[in-house]
Amino acid sequence: MTKKTKNNLIRGIGYLILTVGCLCVLLPLSWMVITSLKSMTDITMTKGIELFPTGPTLENFVNIWKDYPIATYIKNSVVAVGGSTIFGVVCAALCGYGLSRYSFKGKAFILSFLLVTQMFPAVMKIIPYYKILVTVHLNNTRIGLLIVYASFSIPFCTWMMYGYFKSIPTGLDEAARVDGSSAFHTFLHIVLPLAVPGLVATVIYAFLQNWNEYMFASVLMSDDAKKTITYAISTMADAYRIQWNYLMCAAMISSVPTLAIFVAMQKYLIAGMTAGAVKE
């Protein structure tokens, strides 16, 4: 076997693996879209697998807005997730900049501690979080859920910003200091604009992680009017009836923000997450 033939074979196997992986990812999404366009009669009467609906309809999307407070669920998610993303990224940017620019006693411990916090399963944190929120009277509130989500985001987002700030030369800070700039002014007007790709990547990561969260929202939020969209979707199925077309419609509505943000900002996500990985 020649070297060229061997390379073509390896490339062909790689393409085959990528194709299978893409199908595994796209098949559930395609099935969700197809089911959302079916009527309940088509779903219950169809035997076997039907890739395309015989009578596609958009009535499901109209009816779900009438039968369920989808707008309220989305607003709750936007408030909790959007607020936690902004708060968490601001804290992560400040912490990442300080850790990347200053040397102090305990710095290595802080960096290690931030990583250690990510090693514990999320289910272990439910009871402590619940007891804390009850104590401060923030249980079953959007602000309480916002604080919990922010605490999830800050550790890893700090590491992301720390890695990106490390890739920015410290000579810029020294030059600004010579010109009389304060540390915060240097951070805000000189270093942060250069770290926009890393900042955008951090925002995307924090938003995606919190938007898709279900477990804490189901435990900490008991009021129907304060449910997030991911938790509300699970409550649409009960012991007596499951309207699969409505469930798929709600899932599509819930996935639109995450897909739009990821598609629009994926190049920043890749650039920001890999920044600082290679030391020159």
Summary of the structure (lengths in Angstrom):
residues: 280
radius of gyration: 23.6
end to end distance: 38.6
largest distance: 76.3
contacts: 796
relative contact order: 0.13
helix: 76%
strand: 0%
